[in-house]
Amino acid sequence: MIEFFTVLVIEYEMQSKTIQSRILFETWDHCERTLRIDELYDVFYNNYKNTSMKCRQTEIRSKLIRPKLRPSPLKR
């Protein structure tokens, strides 16, 4: 299984300007878990207008899980 770096993109409006922040994660799962943290959600959605948060997967591999080699058959 190949895993890719994933970016958490947070966009919100402050003083009539759109602000964008990005946080890099090694996997989609790490990004999704962070996205689900209630405190993070509450800070942005309760204090800033037009907020959006999403995970975006990049095309850059973070991990490449290779299959394990099978033991060679016994030599005769």
N, CA, C and O atoms as a Tripos MOL2 file, in Angstrom:
@<TRIPOS>MOLECULE
protein
  304   303    76     0     0
PROTEIN
NO_CHARGES

@<TRIPOS>ATOM
      1 N           0.8550   -1.1870    0.0000 N.3       1 MET1
      2 CA          0.0000    0.0000    0.0000 C.3       1 MET1
      3 C           0.8970    1.2450    0.0000 C.2       1 MET1
      4 O           1.8840    1.3160    0.7320 O.2       1 MET1
      5 N           0.5480    2.1770   -0.7990 N.am      2 ILE2
      6 CA          1.3020    3.4310   -0.8910 C.3       2 ILE2
      7 C           0.5400    4.5030   -0.1170 C.2       2 ILE2
      8 O          -0.6770    4.6290   -0.2520 O.2       2 ILE2
      9 N           1.2540    5.2650    0.6830 N.am      3 GLU3
     10 CA          0.6380    6.3830    1.3940 C.3       3 GLU3
     11 C           1.2620    7.6760    0.8930 C.2       3 GLU3
     12 O           2.4280    7.7100    0.5000 O.2       3 GLU3
     13 N           0.4700    8.7340    0.9150 N.am      4 PHE4
     14 CA          0.9020   10.0170    0.3890 C.3       4 PHE4
     15 C           0.8050   11.0950    1.4610 C.2       4 PHE4
     16 O          -0.0430   11.0270    2.3500 O.2       4 PHE4
     17 N           1.6870   12.0950    1.3650 N.am      5 PHE5
     18 CA          1.5570   13.2420    2.2470 C.3       5 PHE5
     19 C           0.2000   13.8820    2.0050 C.2       5 PHE5
     20 O          -0.2840   13.9480    0.8750 O.2       5 PHE5
     21 N          -0.3970   14.3490    3.0830 N.am      6 THR6
     22 CA         -1.7170   14.9750    3.0020 C.3       6 THR6
     23 C          -1.6620   16.3100    3.7310 C.2       6 THR6
     24 O          -1.0160   16.4330    4.7710 O.2       6 THR6
     25 N          -2.3370   17.2980    3.1820 N.am      7 VAL7
     26 CA         -2.3160   18.6440    3.7440 C.3       7 VAL7
     27 C          -3.6970   18.9820    4.2960 C.2       7 VAL7
     28 O          -4.7110   18.8240    3.6160 O.2       7 VAL7
     29 N          -3.7130   19.4480    5.5360 N.am      8 LEU8
     30 CA         -4.9420   19.9840    6.1080 C.3       8 LEU8
     31 C          -4.9870   21.4570    5.7190 C.2       8 LEU8
     32 O          -4.1150   22.2340    6.1060 O.2       8 LEU8
     33 N          -5.9960   21.8320    4.9620 N.am      9 VAL9
     34 CA         -6.1440   23.2130    4.5100 C.3       9 VAL9
     35 C          -7.2700   23.8500    5.3200 C.2       9 VAL9
     36 O          -8.3950   23.3510    5.3480 O.2       9 VAL9
     37 N          -6.9480   24.9500    5.9720 N.am     10 ILE10
     38 CA         -7.9220   25.6890    6.7720 C.3      10 ILE10
     39 C          -8.0410   27.0850    6.1700 C.2      10 ILE10
     40 O          -7.0580   27.8210    6.0750 O.2      10 ILE10
     41 N          -9.2530   27.4350    5.7700 N.am     11 GLU11
     42 CA         -9.5040   28.7730    5.2250 C.3      11 GLU11
     43 C         -10.5610   29.4480    6.0800 C.2      11 GLU11
     44 O         -11.5690   28.8420    6.4410 O.2      11 GLU11
     45 N         -10.3160   30.7050    6.3970 N.am     12 TYR12
     46 CA        -11.2800   31.4570    7.1910 C.3      12 TYR12
     47 C         -11.1560   32.9320    6.8450 C.2      12 TYR12
     48 O         -10.1840   33.3590    6.2210 O.2      12 TYR12
     49 N         -12.1320   33.6880    7.2500 N.am     13 GLU13
     50 CA        -12.1510   35.1130    6.9480 C.3      13 GLU13
     51 C         -11.8650   35.9010    8.2170 C.2      13 GLU13
     52 O         -12.4730   35.6730    9.2630 O.2      13 GLU13
     53 N         -10.9130   36.8470    8.1010 N.am     14 MET14
     54 CA        -10.5760   37.7170    9.2210 C.3      14 MET14
     55 C         -10.4180   39.1330    8.6790 C.2      14 MET14
     56 O          -9.6530   39.3700    7.7450 O.2      14 MET14
     57 N         -11.1330   40.0470    9.2620 N.am     15 GLN15
     58 CA        -11.1150   41.4450    8.8400 C.3      15 GLN15
     59 C         -11.3060   41.5590    7.3240 C.2      15 GLN15
     60 O         -10.5670   42.2670    6.6400 O.2      15 GLN15
     61 N         -12.2950   40.8580    6.8290 N.am     16 SER16
     62 CA        -12.6960   40.8690    5.4130 C.3      16 SER16
     63 C         -11.6230   40.3250    4.4670 C.2      16 SER16
     64 O         -11.6700   40.5940    3.2660 O.2      16 SER16
     65 N         -10.6760   39.5770    4.9810 N.am     17 LYS17
     66 CA         -9.6550   38.9600    4.1420 C.3      17 LYS17
     67 C          -9.6660   37.4510    4.3680 C.2      17 LYS17
     68 O          -9.8500   36.9770    5.4900 O.2      17 LYS17
     69 N          -9.4710   36.7210    3.3010 N.am     18 THR18
     70 CA         -9.4150   35.2740    3.4100 C.3      18 THR18
     71 C          -8.0020   34.8430    3.7830 C.2      18 THR18
     72 O          -7.0270   35.2190    3.1320 O.2      18 THR18
     73 N          -7.9150   34.0610    4.8280 N.am     19 ILE19
     74 CA         -6.6400   33.5450    5.3270 C.3      19 ILE19
     75 C          -6.6190   32.0440    5.0700 C.2      19 ILE19
     76 O          -7.6220   31.3590    5.2690 O.2      19 ILE19
     77 N          -5.4740   31.5370    4.6280 N.am     20 GLN20
     78 CA         -5.3460   30.1100    4.4050 C.3      20 GLN20
     79 C          -4.1260   29.5890    5.1570 C.2      20 GLN20
     80 O          -3.0310   30.1440    5.0630 O.2      20 GLN20
     81 N          -4.3380   28.5220    5.8970 N.am     21 SER21
     82 CA         -3.2480   27.8640    6.6240 C.3      21 SER21
     83 C          -3.1670   26.4240    6.1610 C.2      21 SER21
     84 O          -4.1820   25.8050    5.8430 O.2      21 SER21
     85 N          -1.9510   25.8920    6.1250 N.am     22 ARG22
     86 CA         -1.7510   24.5060    5.6960 C.3      22 ARG22
     87 C          -0.8720   23.7940    6.7010 C.2      22 ARG22
     88 O           0.1260   24.3350    7.1780 O.2      22 ARG22
     89 N          -1.2640   22.5640    7.0150 N.am     23 ILE23
     90 CA         -0.4850   21.7180    7.9100 C.3      23 ILE23
     91 C          -0.2570   20.3940    7.1910 C.2      23 ILE23
     92 O          -1.2010   19.7750    6.7010 O.2      23 ILE23
     93 N           0.9940   19.9680    7.1310 N.am     24 LEU24
     94 CA          1.3570   18.7590    6.4000 C.3      24 LEU24
     95 C           1.3380   17.5400    7.3240 C.2      24 LEU24
     96 O           1.8350   17.5910    8.4490 O.2      24 LEU24
     97 N           0.7530   16.4420    6.8270 N.am     25 PHE25
     98 CA          0.7020   15.1770    7.5520 C.3      25 PHE25
     99 C           1.2520   14.0690    6.6630 C.2      25 PHE25
    100 O           1.2300   14.1710    5.4370 O.2      25 PHE25
    101 N           1.7470   13.0080    7.2990 N.am     26 GLU26
    102 CA          2.3080   11.8930    6.5360 C.3      26 GLU26
    103 C           1.2410   11.0250    5.8780 C.2      26 GLU26
    104 O           1.5010   10.3910    4.8550 O.2      26 GLU26
    105 N           0.0420   10.9920    6.4580 N.am     27 THR27
    106 CA         -1.0100   10.1370    5.9050 C.3      27 THR27
    107 C          -2.3590   10.8490    5.9240 C.2      27 THR27
    108 O          -2.5620   11.8250    6.6460 O.2      27 THR27
    109 N          -3.2650   10.3340    5.1150 N.am     28 TRP28
    110 CA         -4.6470   10.8300    5.0800 C.3      28 TRP28
    111 C          -5.2960   10.6340    6.4470 C.2      28 TRP28
    112 O          -6.0030   11.5170    6.9340 O.2      28 TRP28
    113 N          -5.0600    9.4900    7.0600 N.am     29 ASP29
    114 CA         -5.6460    9.1660    8.3520 C.3      29 ASP29
    115 C          -5.2420   10.1760    9.4220 C.2      29 ASP29
    116 O          -6.0830   10.6070   10.2100 O.2      29 ASP29
    117 N          -3.9790   10.5560    9.4600 N.am     30 HIS30
    118 CA         -3.5230   11.5490   10.4470 C.3      30 HIS30
    119 C          -4.2360   12.8840   10.2410 C.2      30 HIS30
    120 O          -4.6330   13.5380   11.2060 O.2      30 HIS30
    121 N          -4.3910   13.2750    9.0050 N.am     31 CYS31
    122 CA         -5.0780   14.5320    8.7010 C.3      31 CYS31
    123 C          -6.5440   14.4660    9.1290 C.2      31 CYS31
    124 O          -7.0580   15.3930    9.7560 O.2      31 CYS31
    125 N          -7.2010   13.3830    8.7920 N.am     32 GLU32
    126 CA         -8.6160   13.2220    9.1460 C.3      32 GLU32
    127 C          -8.8290   13.2310   10.6550 C.2      32 GLU32
    128 O          -9.7870   13.8300   11.1450 O.2      32 GLU32
    129 N          -7.9440   12.5730   11.3910 N.am     33 ARG33
    130 CA         -8.0730   12.5660   12.8490 C.3      33 ARG33
    131 C          -7.9200   13.9750   13.4160 C.2      33 ARG33
    132 O          -8.6330   14.3500   14.3470 O.2      33 ARG33
    133 N          -7.0090   14.7440   12.8700 N.am     34 THR34
    134 CA         -6.8190   16.1240   13.3200 C.3      34 THR34
    135 C          -8.0380   16.9670   12.9830 C.2      34 THR34
    136 O          -8.4720   17.7980   13.7810 O.2      34 THR34
    137 N          -8.5730   16.7500   11.8180 N.am     35 LEU35
    138 CA         -9.7620   17.4840   11.3750 C.3      35 LEU35
    139 C         -10.9430   17.2530   12.3150 C.2      35 LEU35
    140 O         -11.8080   18.1190   12.4470 O.2      35 LEU35
    141 N         -10.9830   16.1110   12.9570 N.am     36 ARG36
    142 CA        -12.1030   15.7490   13.8350 C.3      36 ARG36
    143 C         -11.9210   16.1960   15.2840 C.2      36 ARG36
    144 O         -12.7770   15.9140   16.1220 O.2      36 ARG36
    145 N         -10.8360   16.8780   15.5920 N.am     37 ILE37
    146 CA        -10.6300   17.3520   16.9640 C.3      37 ILE37
    147 C         -11.6180   18.4840   17.2450 C.2      37 ILE37
    148 O         -11.5960   19.5180   16.5770 O.2      37 ILE37
    149 N         -12.4680   18.2810   18.2210 N.am     38 ASP38
    150 CA        -13.5370   19.2390   18.5040 C.3      38 ASP38
    151 C         -13.0210   20.6290   18.8450 C.2      38 ASP38
    152 O         -13.6120   21.6270   18.4320 O.2      38 ASP38
    153 N         -11.9310   20.7050   19.5890 N.am     39 GLU39
    154 CA        -11.4150   22.0160   19.9940 C.3      39 GLU39
    155 C         -10.9490   22.8280   18.7790 C.2      39 GLU39
    156 O         -11.1790   24.0350   18.7070 O.2      39 GLU39
    157 N         -10.3100   22.1730   17.8510 N.am     40 LEU40
    158 CA         -9.8660   22.8530   16.6340 C.3      40 LEU40
    159 C         -11.0740   23.3650   15.8520 C.2      40 LEU40
    160 O         -11.1120   24.5150   15.4160 O.2      40 LEU40
    161 N         -12.0320   22.5060   15.6920 N.am     41 TYR41
    162 CA        -13.2650   22.8630   14.9960 C.3      41 TYR41
    163 C         -13.9270   24.0670   15.6690 C.2      41 TYR41
    164 O         -14.3030   25.0320   15.0030 O.2      41 TYR41
    165 N         -14.0640   24.0010   16.9920 N.am     42 ASP42
    166 CA        -14.7510   25.0700   17.7260 C.3      42 ASP42
    167 C         -14.0590   26.4160   17.5920 C.2      42 ASP42
    168 O         -14.7300   27.4360   17.4290 O.2      42 ASP42
    169 N         -12.7430   26.4430   17.6580 N.am     43 VAL43
    170 CA        -12.0050   27.7090   17.5730 C.3      43 VAL43
    171 C         -12.3160   28.4290   16.2630 C.2      43 VAL43
    172 O         -12.6090   29.6240   16.2600 O.2      43 VAL43
    173 N         -12.2500   27.7040   15.1650 N.am     44 PHE44
    174 CA        -12.4610   28.3480   13.8710 C.3      44 PHE44
    175 C         -13.9270   28.6510   13.5950 C.2      44 PHE44
    176 O         -14.2660   29.7700   13.2100 O.2      44 PHE44
    177 N         -14.7850   27.6830   13.7850 N.am     45 TYR45
    178 CA        -16.1800   27.8860   13.4340 C.3      45 TYR45
    179 C         -16.9000   28.8580   14.3490 C.2      45 TYR45
    180 O         -17.8630   29.4990   13.9270 O.2      45 TYR45
    181 N         -16.4600   28.9820   15.5850 N.am     46 ASN46
    182 CA        -17.1100   29.9080   16.5070 C.3      46 ASN46
    183 C         -16.5620   31.3240   16.4330 C.2      46 ASN46
    184 O         -17.2140   32.2640   16.8860 O.2      46 ASN46
    185 N         -15.3720   31.4860   15.8690 N.am     47 ASN47
    186 CA        -14.7410   32.8090   15.8950 C.3      47 ASN47
    187 C         -14.5240   33.4610   14.5380 C.2      47 ASN47
    188 O         -14.2760   34.6650   14.4720 O.2      47 ASN47
    189 N         -14.6080   32.7110   13.4750 N.am     48 TYR48
    190 CA        -14.3070   33.2730   12.1640 C.3      48 TYR48
    191 C         -15.4090   32.9350   11.1590 C.2      48 TYR48
    192 O         -16.0110   31.8620   11.2060 O.2      48 TYR48
    193 N         -15.6500   33.8670   10.2650 N.am     49 LYS49
    194 CA        -16.6750   33.6710    9.2470 C.3      49 LYS49
    195 C         -16.1170   32.8720    8.0670 C.2      49 LYS49
    196 O         -14.9100   32.8200    7.8340 O.2      49 LYS49
    197 N         -17.0280   32.2660    7.3500 N.am     50 ASN50
    198 CA        -16.6890   31.5580    6.1080 C.3      50 ASN50
    199 C         -15.5030   30.6010    6.2860 C.2      50 ASN50
    200 O         -14.5320   30.6510    5.5310 O.2      50 ASN50
    201 N         -15.5990   29.7510    7.2700 N.am     51 THR51
    202 CA        -14.5240   28.8130    7.5640 C.3      51 THR51
    203 C         -14.7260   27.5040    6.8130 C.2      51 THR51
    204 O         -15.8410   26.9940    6.7140 O.2      51 THR51
    205 N         -13.6290   26.9710    6.2880 N.am     52 SER52
    206 CA        -13.6730   25.6230    5.7130 C.3      52 SER52
    207 C         -12.3820   24.8960    6.0730 C.2      52 SER52
    208 O         -11.3060   25.4910    6.1260 O.2      52 SER52
    209 N         -12.5160   23.6150    6.3160 N.am     53 MET53
    210 CA        -11.3680   22.7670    6.6330 C.3      53 MET53
    211 C         -11.4940   21.5040    5.8060 C.2      53 MET53
    212 O         -12.5640   20.9010    5.7280 O.2      53 MET53
    213 N         -10.3840   21.1090    5.1860 N.am     54 LYS54
    214 CA        -10.4200   19.8820    4.4020 C.3      54 LYS54
    215 C          -9.0210   19.2990    4.2670 C.2      54 LYS54
    216 O          -8.0170   20.0060    4.3500 O.2      54 LYS54
    217 N          -8.9890   18.0030    4.0590 N.am     55 CYS55
    218 CA         -7.7260   17.3090    3.8150 C.3      55 CYS55
    219 C          -7.5640   17.1530    2.3100 C.2      55 CYS55
    220 O          -8.5080   16.7880    1.6090 O.2      55 CYS55
    221 N          -6.3670   17.4300    1.8220 N.am     56 ARG56
    222 CA         -6.0480   17.2620    0.3990 C.3      56 ARG56
    223 C          -4.8020   16.3940    0.2680 C.2      56 ARG56
    224 O          -3.7310   16.7250    0.7780 O.2      56 ARG56
    225 N          -4.9700   15.3030   -0.4120 N.am     57 GLN57
    226 CA         -3.8460   14.3880   -0.6030 C.3      57 GLN57
    227 C          -2.9430   14.9010   -1.7100 C.2      57 GLN57
    228 O          -3.4200   15.3520   -2.7510 O.2      57 GLN57
    229 N          -1.6350   14.8300   -1.4840 N.am     58 THR58
    230 CA         -0.6710   15.2400   -2.5000 C.3      58 THR58
    231 C          -0.3170   14.0320   -3.3650 C.2      58 THR58
    232 O          -0.8340   12.9350   -3.1510 O.2      58 THR58
    233 N           0.5470   14.2320   -4.3200 N.am     59 GLU59
    234 CA          1.0270   13.1380   -5.1600 C.3      59 GLU59
    235 C           2.4100   12.6590   -4.7070 C.2      59 GLU59
    236 O           3.0530   11.8590   -5.3870 O.2      59 GLU59
    237 N           2.8530   13.1550   -3.5600 N.am     60 ILE60
    238 CA          4.1760   12.8150   -3.0420 C.3      60 ILE60
    239 C           4.0480   11.6700   -2.0410 C.2      60 ILE60
    240 O           3.3270   11.7760   -1.0490 O.2      60 ILE60
    241 N           4.7440   10.5960   -2.3100 N.am     61 ARG61
    242 CA          4.6800    9.4230   -1.4330 C.3      61 ARG61
    243 C           5.3470    9.7110   -0.0910 C.2      61 ARG61
    244 O           6.4370   10.2790   -0.0250 O.2      61 ARG61
    245 N           4.6680    9.3070    0.9650 N.am     62 SER62
    246 CA          5.2700    9.4160    2.2910 C.3      62 SER62
    247 C           5.7750    8.0620    2.7610 C.2      62 SER62
    248 O           6.7660    7.9730    3.4860 O.2      62 SER62
    249 N           5.0880    7.0130    2.3420 N.am     63 LYS63
    250 CA          5.4920    5.6580    2.7090 C.3      63 LYS63
    251 C           5.1690    4.7250    1.5560 C.2      63 LYS63
    252 O           4.1530    4.8610    0.8740 O.2      63 LYS63
    253 N           6.0430    3.8010    1.3700 N.am     64 LEU64
    254 CA          5.8100    2.7570    0.3770 C.3      64 LEU64
    255 C           5.9760    1.4340    1.1080 C.2      64 LEU64
    256 O           7.0840    1.0480    1.4810 O.2      64 LEU64
    257 N           4.8830    0.7620    1.3010 N.am     65 ILE65
    258 CA          4.9310   -0.5060    2.0120 C.3      65 ILE65
    259 C           5.1560   -1.5980    0.9820 C.2      65 ILE65
    260 O           4.3220   -1.8460    0.1110 O.2      65 ILE65
    261 N           6.2780   -2.2280    1.1030 N.am     66 ARG66
    262 CA          6.6430   -3.2670    0.1410 C.3      66 ARG66
    263 C           6.2900   -4.6390    0.7040 C.2      66 ARG66
    264 O           6.3850   -4.8690    1.9090 O.2      66 ARG66
    265 N           5.8920   -5.5230   -0.1570 N.am     67 PRO67
    266 CA          5.5960   -6.8720    0.3180 C.3      67 PRO67
    267 C           6.8690   -7.5470    0.8210 C.2      67 PRO67
    268 O           7.9680   -7.2850    0.3330 O.2      67 PRO67
    269 N           6.6940   -8.4080    1.7940 N.am     68 LYS68
    270 CA          7.8420   -9.1320    2.3340 C.3      68 LYS68
    271 C           8.2420  -10.2400    1.3700 C.2      68 LYS68
    272 O           7.3980  -10.8820    0.7450 O.2      68 LYS68
    273 N           9.5390  -10.4440    1.2670 N.am     69 LEU69
    274 CA         10.0280  -11.5150    0.4180 C.3      69 LEU69
    275 C           9.7160  -12.8590    1.0480 C.2      69 LEU69
    276 O           9.8210  -13.0430    2.2600 O.2      69 LEU69
    277 N           9.3390  -13.7710    0.2090 N.am     70 ARG70
    278 CA          9.1090  -15.1310    0.6950 C.3      70 ARG70
    279 C          10.4500  -15.8200    0.8430 C.2      70 ARG70
    280 O          11.3890  -15.5310    0.1020 O.2      70 ARG70
    281 N          10.5400  -16.7250    1.7940 N.am     71 PRO71
    282 CA         11.7920  -17.4770    1.9200 C.3      71 PRO71
    283 C          12.0150  -18.3040    0.6710 C.2      71 PRO71
    284 O          11.0740  -18.8330    0.0800 O.2      71 PRO71
    285 N          13.2460  -18.4050    0.2870 N.am     72 SER72
    286 CA         13.5490  -19.1940   -0.9190 C.3      72 SER72
    287 C          13.2890  -20.6780   -0.6290 C.2      72 SER72
    288 O          13.4650  -21.1400    0.4980 O.2      72 SER72
    289 N          12.8730  -21.4030   -1.6470 N.am     73 PRO73
    290 CA         12.6400  -22.8380   -1.4440 C.3      73 PRO73
    291 C          13.9540  -23.5410   -1.0800 C.2      73 PRO73
    292 O          15.0450  -23.0950   -1.4360 O.2      73 PRO73
    293 N          13.8110  -24.6030   -0.3920 N.am     74 LEU74
    294 CA         14.9930  -25.3670    0.0250 C.3      74 LEU74
    295 C          15.7710  -25.8470   -1.1810 C.2      74 LEU74
    296 O          15.1980  -26.3210   -2.1620 O.2      74 LEU74
    297 N          17.0590  -25.7190   -1.0970 N.am     75 LYS75
    298 CA         17.9100  -26.1890   -2.1850 C.3      75 LYS75
    299 C          18.1040  -27.6950   -2.0420 C.2      75 LYS75
    300 O          18.1740  -28.2210   -0.9310 O.2      75 LYS75
    301 N          18.1900  -28.3760   -3.1720 N.am     76 ARG76
    302 CA         18.3820  -29.8410   -3.1480 C.3      76 ARG76
    303 C          19.8170  -30.1880   -3.1250 C.2      76 ARG76
    304 O          20.1660  -31.3680   -3.1030 O.2      76 ARG76
@<TRIPOS>BOND
     1     1     2 1
     2     2     3 1
     3     3     4 2
     4     3     5 am
     5     5     6 1
     6     6     7 1
     7     7     8 2
     8     7     9 am
     9     9    10 1
    10    10    11 1
    11    11    12 2
    12    11    13 am
    13    13    14 1
    14    14    15 1
    15    15    16 2
    16    15    17 am
    17    17    18 1
    18    18    19 1
    19    19    20 2
    20    19    21 am
    21    21    22 1
    22    22    23 1
    23    23    24 2
    24    23    25 am
    25    25    26 1
    26    26    27 1
    27    27    28 2
    28    27    29 am
    29    29    30 1
    30    30    31 1
    31    31    32 2
    32    31    33 am
    33    33    34 1
    34    34    35 1
    35    35    36 2
    36    35    37 am
    37    37    38 1
    38    38    39 1
    39    39    40 2
    40    39    41 am
    41    41    42 1
    42    42    43 1
    43    43    44 2
    44    43    45 am
    45    45    46 1
    46    46    47 1
    47    47    48 2
    48    47    49 am
    49    49    50 1
    50    50    51 1
    51    51    52 2
    52    51    53 am
    53    53    54 1
    54    54    55 1
    55    55    56 2
    56    55    57 am
    57    57    58 1
    58    58    59 1
    59    59    60 2
    60    59    61 am
    61    61    62 1
    62    62    63 1
    63    63    64 2
    64    63    65 am
    65    65    66 1
    66    66    67 1
    67    67    68 2
    68    67    69 am
    69    69    70 1
    70    70    71 1
    71    71    72 2
    72    71    73 am
    73    73    74 1
    74    74    75 1
    75    75    76 2
    76    75    77 am
    77    77    78 1
    78    78    79 1
    79    79    80 2
    80    79    81 am
    81    81    82 1
    82    82    83 1
    83    83    84 2
    84    83    85 am
    85    85    86 1
    86    86    87 1
    87    87    88 2
    88    87    89 am
    89    89    90 1
    90    90    91 1
    91    91    92 2
    92    91    93 am
    93    93    94 1
    94    94    95 1
    95    95    96 2
    96    95    97 am
    97    97    98 1
    98    98    99 1
    99    99   100 2
   100    99   101 am
   101   101   102 1
   102   102   103 1
   103   103   104 2
   104   103   105 am
   105   105   106 1
   106   106   107 1
   107   107   108 2
   108   107   109 am
   109   109   110 1
   110   110   111 1
   111   111   112 2
   112   111   113 am
   113   113   114 1
   114   114   115 1
   115   115   116 2
   116   115   117 am
   117   117   118 1
   118   118   119 1
   119   119   120 2
   120   119   121 am
   121   121   122 1
   122   122   123 1
   123   123   124 2
   124   123   125 am
   125   125   126 1
   126   126   127 1
   127   127   128 2
   128   127   129 am
   129   129   130 1
   130   130   131 1
   131   131   132 2
   132   131   133 am
   133   133   134 1
   134   134   135 1
   135   135   136 2
   136   135   137 am
   137   137   138 1
   138   138   139 1
   139   139   140 2
   140   139   141 am
   141   141   142 1
   142   142   143 1
   143   143   144 2
   144   143   145 am
   145   145   146 1
   146   146   147 1
   147   147   148 2
   148   147   149 am
   149   149   150 1
   150   150   151 1
   151   151   152 2
   152   151   153 am
   153   153   154 1
   154   154   155 1
   155   155   156 2
   156   155   157 am
   157   157   158 1
   158   158   159 1
   159   159   160 2
   160   159   161 am
   161   161   162 1
   162   162   163 1
   163   163   164 2
   164   163   165 am
   165   165   166 1
   166   166   167 1
   167   167   168 2
   168   167   169 am
   169   169   170 1
   170   170   171 1
   171   171   172 2
   172   171   173 am
   173   173   174 1
   174   174   175 1
   175   175   176 2
   176   175   177 am
   177   177   178 1
   178   178   179 1
   179   179   180 2
   180   179   181 am
   181   181   182 1
   182   182   183 1
   183   183   184 2
   184   183   185 am
   185   185   186 1
   186   186   187 1
   187   187   188 2
   188   187   189 am
   189   189   190 1
   190   190   191 1
   191   191   192 2
   192   191   193 am
   193   193   194 1
   194   194   195 1
   195   195   196 2
   196   195   197 am
   197   197   198 1
   198   198   199 1
   199   199   200 2
   200   199   201 am
   201   201   202 1
   202   202   203 1
   203   203   204 2
   204   203   205 am
   205   205   206 1
   206   206   207 1
   207   207   208 2
   208   207   209 am
   209   209   210 1
   210   210   211 1
   211   211   212 2
   212   211   213 am
   213   213   214 1
   214   214   215 1
   215   215   216 2
   216   215   217 am
   217   217   218 1
   218   218   219 1
   219   219   220 2
   220   219   221 am
   221   221   222 1
   222   222   223 1
   223   223   224 2
   224   223   225 am
   225   225   226 1
   226   226   227 1
   227   227   228 2
   228   227   229 am
   229   229   230 1
   230   230   231 1
   231   231   232 2
   232   231   233 am
   233   233   234 1
   234   234   235 1
   235   235   236 2
   236   235   237 am
   237   237   238 1
   238   238   239 1
   239   239   240 2
   240   239   241 am
   241   241   242 1
   242   242   243 1
   243   243   244 2
   244   243   245 am
   245   245   246 1
   246   246   247 1
   247   247   248 2
   248   247   249 am
   249   249   250 1
   250   250   251 1
   251   251   252 2
   252   251   253 am
   253   253   254 1
   254   254   255 1
   255   255   256 2
   256   255   257 am
   257   257   258 1
   258   258   259 1
   259   259   260 2
   260   259   261 am
   261   261   262 1
   262   262   263 1
   263   263   264 2
   264   263   265 am
   265   265   266 1
   266   266   267 1
   267   267   268 2
   268   267   269 am
   269   269   270 1
   270   270   271 1
   271   271   272 2
   272   271   273 am
   273   273   274 1
   274   274   275 1
   275   275   276 2
   276   275   277 am
   277   277   278 1
   278   278   279 1
   279   279   280 2
   280   279   281 am
   281   281   282 1
   282   282   283 1
   283   283   284 2
   284   283   285 am
   285   285   286 1
   286   286   287 1
   287   287   288 2
   288   287   289 am
   289   289   290 1
   290   290   291 1
   291   291   292 2
   292   291   293 am
   293   293   294 1
   294   294   295 1
   295   295   296 2
   296   295   297 am
   297   297   298 1
   298   298   299 1
   299   299   300 2
   300   299   301 am
   301   301   302 1
   302   302   303 1
   303   303   304 2
@<TRIPOS>SUBSTRUCTURE
     1 MET1         2 RESIDUE 1 A MET
     2 ILE2         6 RESIDUE 1 A ILE
     3 GLU3        10 RESIDUE 1 A GLU
     4 PHE4        14 RESIDUE 1 A PHE
     5 PHE5        18 RESIDUE 1 A PHE
     6 THR6        22 RESIDUE 1 A THR
     7 VAL7        26 RESIDUE 1 A VAL
     8 LEU8        30 RESIDUE 1 A LEU
     9 VAL9        34 RESIDUE 1 A VAL
    10 ILE10       38 RESIDUE 1 A ILE
    11 GLU11       42 RESIDUE 1 A GLU
    12 TYR12       46 RESIDUE 1 A TYR
    13 GLU13       50 RESIDUE 1 A GLU
    14 MET14       54 RESIDUE 1 A MET
    15 GLN15       58 RESIDUE 1 A GLN
    16 SER16       62 RESIDUE 1 A SER
    17 LYS17       66 RESIDUE 1 A LYS
    18 THR18       70 RESIDUE 1 A THR
    19 ILE19       74 RESIDUE 1 A ILE
    20 GLN20       78 RESIDUE 1 A GLN
    21 SER21       82 RESIDUE 1 A SER
    22 ARG22       86 RESIDUE 1 A ARG
    23 ILE23       90 RESIDUE 1 A ILE
    24 LEU24       94 RESIDUE 1 A LEU
    25 PHE25       98 RESIDUE 1 A PHE
    26 GLU26      102 RESIDUE 1 A GLU
    27 THR27      106 RESIDUE 1 A THR
    28 TRP28      110 RESIDUE 1 A TRP
    29 ASP29      114 RESIDUE 1 A ASP
    30 HIS30      118 RESIDUE 1 A HIS
    31 CYS31      122 RESIDUE 1 A CYS
    32 GLU32      126 RESIDUE 1 A GLU
    33 ARG33      130 RESIDUE 1 A ARG
    34 THR34      134 RESIDUE 1 A THR
    35 LEU35      138 RESIDUE 1 A LEU
    36 ARG36      142 RESIDUE 1 A ARG
    37 ILE37      146 RESIDUE 1 A ILE
    38 ASP38      150 RESIDUE 1 A ASP
    39 GLU39      154 RESIDUE 1 A GLU
    40 LEU40      158 RESIDUE 1 A LEU
    41 TYR41      162 RESIDUE 1 A TYR
    42 ASP42      166 RESIDUE 1 A ASP
    43 VAL43      170 RESIDUE 1 A VAL
    44 PHE44      174 RESIDUE 1 A PHE
    45 TYR45      178 RESIDUE 1 A TYR
    46 ASN46      182 RESIDUE 1 A ASN
    47 ASN47      186 RESIDUE 1 A ASN
    48 TYR48      190 RESIDUE 1 A TYR
    49 LYS49      194 RESIDUE 1 A LYS
    50 ASN50      198 RESIDUE 1 A ASN
    51 THR51      202 RESIDUE 1 A THR
    52 SER52      206 RESIDUE 1 A SER
    53 MET53      210 RESIDUE 1 A MET
    54 LYS54      214 RESIDUE 1 A LYS
    55 CYS55      218 RESIDUE 1 A CYS
    56 ARG56      222 RESIDUE 1 A ARG
    57 GLN57      226 RESIDUE 1 A GLN
    58 THR58      230 RESIDUE 1 A THR
    59 GLU59      234 RESIDUE 1 A GLU
    60 ILE60      238 RESIDUE 1 A ILE
    61 ARG61      242 RESIDUE 1 A ARG
    62 SER62      246 RESIDUE 1 A SER
    63 LYS63      250 RESIDUE 1 A LYS
    64 LEU64      254 RESIDUE 1 A LEU
    65 ILE65      258 RESIDUE 1 A ILE
    66 ARG66      262 RESIDUE 1 A ARG
    67 PRO67      266 RESIDUE 1 A PRO
    68 LYS68      270 RESIDUE 1 A LYS
    69 LEU69      274 RESIDUE 1 A LEU
    70 ARG70      278 RESIDUE 1 A ARG
    71 PRO71      282 RESIDUE 1 A PRO
    72 SER72      286 RESIDUE 1 A SER
    73 PRO73      290 RESIDUE 1 A PRO
    74 LEU74      294 RESIDUE 1 A LEU
    75 LYS75      298 RESIDUE 1 A LYS
    76 ARG76      302 RESIDUE 1 A ARG
